[in-house]
Amino acid sequence: MTLETVRATLTAELGRDVHVSDWVAVDQARIDAFAAATGDRQWIHTDPERAARESPWRRTVAHGFLTLSLLPMLRGVAEGGTDRFPGVRRIVNYGLNRVRFTNAVVEGARVRGRAKLVAVEDFKGGLQLTEEITVEIEGSSRPACVAETIARLYF
């Protein structure tokens, strides 16, 4: 596909949900692995016994940045991401405009990502996409995270 074809396809999707992921479990093993990788071993994340006594959630909670780190998987780009648009050589995470952690993800919860396309812009060599990704918590009306992400598609 050409840049013009991809631009036209994406422009038609502006303002709409473009991806909803499967549910993903956030268990203690995932939380502990993230704590080990980042060095953030705060008890509210890594000590189930203390969390049961002192946390307002009565269990451990995932790090906000753990939730944020799940975005590529929840968005569906971790497997490669260029299959939808043949002709796109690569997709690069360009950054974030805004991130809010609006609810705690308690250990054992399941989350999923819902992506809405909010902007498509040209740049030299490709297209820049801005998406609002909402990380939903199964059974909760309030999401865990809302983030505006920017990706660049290179042709």
Secondary structure, DSSP 8 states (H G I E B T S, - for coil): --HHHHHHHHHHTTTSEEEE---EE--HHHHHHHHHHH----HHHH-HHHHHHH-TTSS-B--HHHHHHTHHHHHT-TT-S-TTSTT--EEEEEEEEEEEE-S--BTT-EEEEEEEEEEEEEETTEEEEEEEEEEEETT-SS-SEEEEEEEEEE-
